[in-house]
Every structure is written in C-alpha cells, then in structure tokens.
Amino acid sequence: MMKKLFTLFVCLIMATVAQADVLGEYSFEGTLGDKIPVKLKFCINGDEIVVGEIYYPKAKNPAPILVVGTWHEDIEQYFLEEFAPDGTITGVMTFKIEGEDDEATLTQGVWTNPRTDKTLDMKNFKSNGEFINVTDYLDYEDPQNIGREYAYQLYNPRYGEMMGGVVKFRGAGKYKLHWEISNAPGNIAEGKSEPDRPAVLGETTHDYFIYNDATECGYGFSAHFFKKFVVIKSITGYDTFGCFGQGVTFQGVYIKVKQ
C-alpha cells in the first residue's frame, strides 16, 4: 500500500511540475482550404516552445503527426512544423490565436507544403474542448538518455533536393556535453564546443543548456531536450550571425536519430 501511495505521490509531483511549465494548451478542429479536415492539439512551455500533434482523419493511414515550433511573443504568432519520424518536415504552419479557453479561435493561419510550396488557408479552426495530456507533449529528456545524433531534413526547391541539419552530442562529464552542429537548409551554419568548454546542463532540471560565445561573432544559443527531439534557439541578435551564411543559424528542431 505504501509503495502505491509513493508512486501516486511521485506522479502527482511530475504532473504539477509539467503544468507549472505550461503557458497555454489548445485543441482545435478546422480545415486546410475548404476540403481537408484537420485536428490540431498543442501546448506551450515557459521557453515558448510549442509541442503537439496534427491529425488528418481522412488520410489514407490516419495517425497523429508530431508538430514542434515556437511562439513569437513580440508578434503574437505561432510557427509550427510537422515532422516524420526520420526528421523530414512535411508541413509548415503559421497562425495567431484569438480568445481563450473554449472560446479560442485560430486566425491568419497558413499551411505550406515544403516540397511543392503549395499553401492552404487554415479555415474555421475553433476550440473543440478535447482533453490534452500535457505530459504527453512536454515530455522532457532524462540527461542519461540524450541522444548522440539529432537531425532534420527539408526540401529546398532552389537546389531540388532534401537539405537540413545535424546536431551531435558526446558526454564530457556529469551533466556536461560537447556538441557539434551543422545546419544547412540552404546556406551553412557550423560550429562546435571548445575542447575545454563543454555545455553544462541546467542545475535544476538538466534538460537544457545555454552556450554563449559559440562563435567569434559572439553567437549564443540554447538547447532544450525532449525525448524525441532537441530544440535549438538563438539567444543573441542579428549582429552575432555574421559567422554564418546569410539567413541561417543553429536554430531549429532536430529529431533524435541515434541514441
């Protein structure tokens, strides 16, 4: 009996921690264009990272598809990407949200097919009141299980081929990691940790790190680890992007491909 109570206590604590990290949770139904029905569910955490799933009920083999992205507070806009298990981006969405809770509606939404560049308006997306299990989406990684390699790929119409990025990690001591990043969706951003300066995971949760002065241009970034992917976010401004190709940084979502 005591063991069951202890397990319940731990689960309640984990759920409370996850809930405390949530800035918002939404569940919508609508259509892409006039004919493609869609369900979209997601949560936003304290780092403004958005995680959820999109579901196409009339697809040949319907199944939830992972969506990950960010919320840009300054312009109140969401940017989400659909990911296949191998890291291929199959759709890109931008939209805003008006209203709260059951009255929330998705506005100014556009879905884009990266391969064809075809766009569809996201129409009549309204809250459907479905339950969202926050811990299913905001499922943070244990530091012992951080993968060796994460990647994504995106079709580049200019070159007529799939391009993308790779992030590699290796242990450098307790809660420390060496990293190497090559992000080339078009132009190239590359770099790696200094031999004597590995990244140090957060003191409390150990599911993220911040690395300043990653390049001689003063570029800094953060890495946020989830069980299936890592989110890289730039934390410095445009004046630090000069060491990279135009219009590209380390920033992006990389799916775990090697444990």
C-alpha positions in Angstrom: 0.0 0.0 0.0 2.8 2.4 0.9 4.5 1.7 -2.4 1.3 2.5 -4.4 0.9 5.8 -2.4 4.5 6.7 -3.1 4.1 6.1 -6.8 0.9 8.2 -6.9 2.7 11.0 -5.0 5.6 11.0 -7.5 3.2 11.0 -10.4 1.3 14.0 -8.9 4.5 15.9 -8.4 5.6 15.3 -12.0 2.2 16.4 -13.3 2.3 19.5 -11.1 5.8 20.4 -12.4 4.7 19.9 -16.0 1.6 22.0 -15.5 3.6 24.8 -13.9 5.7 24.9 -17.0 2.7 25.4 -19.3 1.8 28.8 -20.7 -1.1 27.5 -22.8 -2.8 24.4 -24.2 -5.1 24.3 -27.2 -7.2 21.8 -29.2 -8.7 22.9 -32.5 -10.6 21.5 -35.4 -10.8 23.1 -38.8 -9.9 22.6 -42.5 -6.9 23.2 -44.7 -8.5 25.1 -47.6 -12.2 24.0 -48.0 -11.8 20.2 -48.1 -9.2 18.8 -45.8 -10.4 18.3 -42.2 -7.7 18.6 -39.5 -7.3 18.3 -35.7 -4.5 20.3 -34.1 -3.5 20.0 -30.4 -0.5 21.5 -28.7 1.0 23.0 -25.5 3.4 26.0 -25.0 6.0 25.8 -22.3 7.8 28.5 -20.4 10.5 28.7 -23.0 7.9 29.5 -25.6 8.4 26.1 -27.3 5.3 24.6 -28.8 4.8 20.8 -28.9 1.8 18.8 -30.1 0.3 16.8 -32.9 -1.7 17.3 -36.1 -4.2 14.6 -37.3 -5.7 14.2 -40.7 -8.8 12.0 -40.2 -9.3 11.4 -44.0 -5.7 10.5 -44.7 -5.0 7.0 -46.3 -3.5 5.8 -43.0 -4.5 8.4 -40.4 -2.2 8.8 -37.4 -1.1 11.7 -35.2 1.9 13.6 -36.6 4.4 15.4 -34.4 4.4 19.2 -34.6 7.0 21.3 -32.9 7.7 25.0 -33.1 7.8 28.3 -31.3 5.6 31.1 -30.2 6.9 34.6 -31.0 5.5 36.8 -28.2 6.6 40.1 -29.9 4.3 39.5 -32.9 2.0 37.0 -31.1 2.5 34.5 -33.9 3.0 30.7 -33.8 5.4 28.9 -36.2 5.0 25.1 -36.3 6.5 22.3 -38.4 5.2 18.7 -39.0 7.9 16.0 -38.6 8.0 12.5 -39.9 9.9 10.0 -37.6 13.1 10.4 -39.6 13.1 14.2 -39.2 11.6 15.1 -42.6 9.5 18.2 -42.4 6.2 17.6 -44.2 4.3 20.8 -43.4 4.8 24.3 -42.1 2.2 26.4 -40.3 2.0 30.0 -39.2 -1.0 31.4 -37.3 -2.3 33.5 -34.5 -4.8 32.8 -31.7 -7.6 35.0 -30.5 -9.7 34.4 -27.4 -9.0 32.0 -24.5 -10.0 28.5 -23.4 -13.2 27.2 -25.1 -13.6 30.5 -26.9 -10.2 30.4 -28.6 -10.0 30.6 -32.4 -7.1 30.2 -34.7 -6.7 33.2 -37.1 -4.5 34.2 -40.0 -3.4 30.6 -40.4 -1.5 29.3 -43.4 -0.2 25.8 -44.0 2.6 25.2 -46.6 3.9 22.0 -48.3 7.7 22.4 -48.3 8.2 20.3 -51.3 5.6 21.9 -53.6 5.4 25.3 -51.9 1.7 25.0 -52.1 -0.2 27.0 -49.5 -3.6 26.4 -47.9 -5.5 28.7 -45.6 -6.3 27.3 -42.2 -10.0 27.8 -42.1 -12.7 27.7 -39.3 -10.2 26.5 -36.6 -12.2 26.6 -33.4 -11.6 25.1 -30.0 -13.2 21.6 -29.7 -12.7 21.2 -25.9 -10.7 17.9 -26.2 -8.6 16.9 -23.2 -4.9 17.5 -23.5 -2.4 15.3 -21.6 0.3 17.9 -21.1 3.0 15.3 -20.1 2.5 13.5 -23.4 3.7 16.6 -25.3 6.1 18.3 -22.8 8.0 15.1 -22.3 11.5 16.2 -21.2 14.5 14.1 -21.7 16.5 12.4 -18.9 20.1 13.6 -19.2 21.2 9.9 -19.2 19.2 9.4 -22.4 20.3 12.3 -24.5 21.0 11.0 -28.0 24.2 11.0 -29.9 22.7 12.5 -33.0 19.6 14.6 -34.0 18.7 15.7 -37.5 16.0 17.2 -39.7 15.6 17.5 -43.5 13.6 19.9 -45.6 13.1 20.0 -49.4 14.9 23.0 -50.9 13.3 24.0 -54.2 16.3 26.1 -55.2 18.6 23.1 -55.3 15.9 20.5 -56.0 16.9 18.2 -53.1 16.5 17.5 -49.4 18.7 19.5 -47.2 18.8 20.1 -43.4 20.9 19.9 -40.3 22.6 17.6 -37.8 23.5 18.0 -34.1 25.9 15.6 -32.4 26.5 15.3 -28.7 29.0 13.4 -26.6 29.5 13.2 -22.8 32.1 15.4 -21.2 31.5 14.6 -17.5 28.4 14.7 -15.2 25.8 17.0 -16.8 28.2 18.2 -19.4 28.2 17.7 -23.1 30.3 18.5 -26.1 28.3 19.5 -29.2 28.8 19.8 -32.9 26.2 21.4 -35.2 25.9 21.7 -39.0 22.8 23.4 -40.2 22.5 23.8 -43.9 18.9 24.2 -45.2 20.4 26.5 -47.9 23.3 28.4 -46.5 25.5 26.9 -43.9 25.9 27.5 -40.1 28.6 25.3 -38.5 30.3 25.1 -35.1 31.3 23.0 -32.2 32.1 23.4 -28.5 35.6 24.4 -27.4 37.7 21.5 -26.2 38.0 22.9 -22.7 34.5 24.4 -22.5 31.6 21.8 -22.9 28.0 22.8 -22.5 26.7 22.5 -18.9 23.1 21.3 -18.3 20.8 23.3 -16.1 21.3 23.0 -12.4 17.7 22.1 -11.5 16.1 20.1 -14.4 19.2 19.1 -16.5 17.0 19.1 -19.7 18.6 22.2 -21.3 21.8 24.2 -21.6 22.8 27.7 -22.7 26.0 28.2 -24.6 27.3 31.8 -25.0 30.0 32.9 -27.5 29.7 29.8 -29.6 31.5 31.7 -32.5 34.0 34.5 -32.7 31.0 36.7 -33.7 29.5 36.3 -30.2 26.6 34.0 -31.2 24.8 32.2 -28.4 22.1 29.5 -28.3 20.1 27.3 -26.0 19.3 23.6 -26.4 16.1 22.1 -24.9 15.9 18.3 -24.8 12.7 16.4 -25.2 12.5 12.6 -25.5 12.1 12.6 -29.3 13.9 15.8 -30.3 16.0 18.8 -29.3 15.1 22.4 -29.9 17.9 24.8 -30.6 17.1 28.5 -30.1 19.2 31.6 -30.9 19.6 33.8 -27.8 21.6 36.6 -29.4 20.7 39.1 -32.1 21.3 39.6 -35.8 24.6 41.3 -35.1 26.1 37.9 -34.0 25.0 36.0 -37.1 27.9 37.2 -39.2 29.9 34.0 -38.9 27.2 32.0 -40.7 25.7 32.1 -44.2 23.0 34.7 -44.8 19.7 33.8 -43.2 20.8 30.8 -41.3 21.8 30.0 -37.7 21.8 26.9 -35.5 18.2 27.4 -34.7 15.7 24.6 -35.5 14.1 21.4 -34.3 16.2 18.3 -34.7 14.7 14.8 -34.3 16.6 12.1 -32.4 18.0 9.6 -34.9 20.8 7.9 -32.9 20.5 7.1 -29.2 
